[in-house]
Amino acid sequence: MLDLLVIGLRLAQYGGAVILLGTPLFLLYGLRATDALAQTWPRRLLVAASAVVAVASAGGLVAQTSVMAGSLAEGLKPASLGFMITGTTLGPAFLLRAGVALVALGLVLMARPSRLQWMVLVVAGLVVSASFAWTGHGAATEGPGHYPHLIGAILHGWAAALWLGALAALLVMVARRQPGNPLSDRVMHQALHGFSGVGTVAVAVLVLSGLVNSWFMVGIDQIGGLVTTPYGWLLLAKLGLFGVMLALATSNRFHLTPILAEALEDPDDLRVAVSRLKRSLAVETLVALVLLGVVAVMGTLAPVSARDMGM
């Protein structure tokens, strides 16, 4: 039960982190400043993301302590929590995530939306996303490969957040579309077009950093472990889900977005185009959630390469 709680809280932290980084970044590059500031949905989305990261990080600290202590009752004891915070790298990471998320939450609640606010939130998102690598498999490699693996893991997390945070923003924009508002439709198309180039960069970084991470987590000598270990099975599932997301994103960029552009002057065609786009974005978001769930489970397992060390 505690293991499931740890995985669920990991998933919540991942989900909040990608929005905390990817959504304000999308507002900065995907829309003109006036159009971005006119949107009302980012505040609620960013409040929810910040709150989820803060609460799930605090809960994650207790859950992980309980796993190490053997029970929830033991994990709640001040001595156990104190050891986790002062005697491990996990405890400070949980506190850092919770603290940064609380600062972000206060900023969104108390300050008016602005480009400066979004820039600060991007920095917060960068810190939160990087913290997963600092205490995960990416930081466990010893010797000359320590920093290449750590940097690869951080870049992988940042690229994923860039993509998935923008995906969440696009889905909300399309879902909140105001029928009969030409300006709203053109802003929506502009947002889709603005993400296309950045999304390509995100995919390239994901692929390259994923190859680096796989070199350390699997390795050429242990590649057979992809089909004989739980970590390997989940890695293959993750790659399959990534392929599905990539296919959907490619369809959005090269098929559905051009159709939307052509339909802007025809209400009937526009209604159909928006409906198809909304459905595609919803499916892509659902696949992304499943993928994050797979990653949350992988973080609790020994990698394939650990077989070399007798683990």
N, C-alpha and C positions, 0 to 999 in steps of 0.2 A: 504493500500500500504506500509506504513512504517513497519507494522508487518511482511509482506512478505519479506521486505528488511532485517529486523533483522534476520529472519530465514535463508535467503540465505547467509548472512554474517557469521552466526553461522556455517552453513554447510561448508563454505569455510575454516573457522578457524579449525574446527574439521579435515577436510581432510588434510590440511597442517600439523597439529600437529601430526597426526598419522604417517605421512611419516618422519617428522623431528625427531621423536623418534625411530620408528620401523625400518626404513631403515638403519641408521648407526649402530644400535644395531645388525641387521641381518648381516651386513658386518663383524662385530667383531666375532660373534659366528658361522655363517653359512658357512663361507668360510675360507680357509687357507689364511694367510696374503698375500702371493704372488699372489694368484688367485684373491683376493679382489682388490688389488692395480692394477691389470691388467685390471679391468673393466673400461670402459669409461662412462657408463650410470649414475653412482651414482651422479656425479657432477651436471648434468643437472636436475636430479630429485630433489636433495636437494636444488639447487638454486630456482627452481620453488616453492617448498614447503615453504621455508623460506620467499620468496617474497609474496606468497599468505597469509601466516599468518600475516606478517607485514601490508600489505595493508588492509586485511579484518578486522584486529583488529582496525586499525585507522578508517576504515569505520564503524565498529561496534560501536565505541565510539560515532560517530556522529549520527548514526541511533538510538541507544538506548537513547541518549540525546533528540533527536527529538520526540521520542515516549513519553518520560516523559514531555517534554515541550509542546507537542500538535501539532507541525508542524515542517517541515524541516527548515523553515526560523527561527523559534525560537531556534531550536536545534543548529544552526550554530552560534548563538550569543555567544561572549566570556563569558558573564555572565553565560549562561546555561552550557557551556562546563566546565567552572571553578567550578561550583557547582557540576557537575557530578564527576569531578576529586578530589575535596577536601571534598565533603560532602557525598559521597557514597563509597561503596567498589567496585562497578562495574568499575568506572572510572580508578582507579589505576590498576585494573586487565587488562583492555584493554591496558593501557600504558605499563605495564610489558610485556605482550605478544608481542606487537609491538617492544619494545626495544630489547628483547631477540632474536626475529626473525631477526631483523636488524643486531645484532651482529653475529648471525649464518650465515646470508647471506654474510656479509663481510668476515668471516672466510673461507667460501667455495670459494668465488671469488678470494681471495688474497693468500691463502695458498695451497700448494700442498697436494693432498690426502694422508692421513697417518692414522695409527691407533689412534694416539693422536688426530688428528682432529675429527675423528668419536667419540671418547670418549667425547670430549667437546660438540659435537652436541647432543649426548645422554643426557648429563646434561641439555642442553638447551631444549631438547624435554621433559624431565621430568618436568622442571619448567613450560613450556607452558601447558602441559597436566594437571598438578596439578592445575593450576590457574583456570580451568573451575570449579573444585570442590569447590574452595575457595569462589566463588561467585555464586554458583548454589544451588540446593536443598540440596546438601550434607552439606553445611555450615549453613543451615537455622534451623536445629534441635537444640532446646534449652535443657538445663538441662544435666543429666548424659549421654544422648545419643549423645551429640554434637560431641565428638571426635570419637567414634566408627563409626558414620555415615560419618563423614568427611573422615576418613581414608579409609572406605569402598569405598567411591566415588572416591578417588584418586587412589586406587589400581585398581578399575574397569577401569578407564581411561587409566592407564598405561598398563594393560593387553590387552585392546582393541588395543592400539597403537602398542604393540609388535606384535600382530597378523596381523593387517591390514597393518602396515608399511612393514612387511616382505612379505605379499601377493602382495603388489604393486611392491616390488623388484623382486619377483619371476616371476610375469607376464612380467615385462620389460625384464628380462633375457631370458625367453622363447621366447618372441616376437622378440628379437634381436639375436636369435640363428643364428650361421653361419653354413649353411649346408656343410657337408663334412669336418668339423673340429672336429676330435675326442676329442681333448683337451677341446674344448668348450662344447661338449656334456657331458663329464665326470664332468666338473666343474658344469654344470647345475644339473646333478644328485646329486653331492655332496651337492649343495645348498639345494635341496629338502630334502635330507636325514638329513642335519644338522638342518633344521627347525623342523623336525618331533617331536623330544623330547621337544624342547622349546615350540612348539605350544601346546602340551599337557598340559604343565604347565600353559600357558596363558589361555586355556579353563577352567582349574580347578579354577584359580584365578577369572576368569569372573563369573563362576557359584557361587562360595562362596561369592564374594563381591556383586554379584547381589542379592543373598538371603538377605544379610545384608541390602542393600539399600531398597529392597522391604519391609522388616520389618518396616522400618521407613516411606517409601513413601505410603504404602498401609495399612499394619497391619492386623492382624487376624480379628479384629472386623469390619474392613471396606472392607473385601475381595470382598463383593458383588459389590463394586464400580468398579471392573474391567470390568463389563459389563454395567454399568450405567453412566460412566463419560468419557469424551474425553481422559483424561490421561490414564484411565484404558484400553480403546480401543487401544490406541497407544502402551501401554506396552505389551498387548497381541500380537499386530502386530510385535513389536520388538522381542518378544520371538519366534514367528513363523519364522521370518527372520533369527534369530540366529540358529534355528534348521536346516534351509536350508543350511546355511553356514557350520554348523558342519557336515552335511551329505556330502557335497561336499569335505570338508577338509579330512574327513575320507576316502572317495573314493580315493582322491589324494594320501594319505599316504599308504593305504593298498592295493590299486589296481593299480592305474596309475603309481606310482613311481616304484614299482617292475617290471611292464611291461617295463618301460623305461630302467631299468637296464638290463633286458634280451635282449633288442633290440639294445644295444649299438654297437654290432658287425655286425648288419645287416642294411644297409642303408634304405631298403624299410620298414622294420618293425619299424625302428627308426622314419621315417617320419610320419608314422601313429600314433605312440605313442606320439610324440611331438605335433601333431595336436590335439589329444584328450586332452592332458594335457593343451594345450593353451586354448582350448575351455572351459574346466572346470575352469581354473583360471580366465578367462574373466567373466564367469557367476558369480563366487564367488565374484569377484570385483564389479560387477554391483549390486549384492545383498547387499554388504557391503555399497555401496553408498546410496542405498535406506534406509538401516538401520540407517546410519548417519543422513539422512534427517529426519527420524522419531524422532531420539534423539534431533535434532535441534528444532523440533516443541514441543517436550515434555518439553524442557527447558523453554518454554514460558507459560506453563500451570500450574495451581495449582495441586498438587498431590492429590490422593484419600484421604489420611489421613487428608487433610486440611478441609474435611467436619466436622471433630470433632471440629474444631475451628470456625465453622460457616462461612467459606469462600466460 
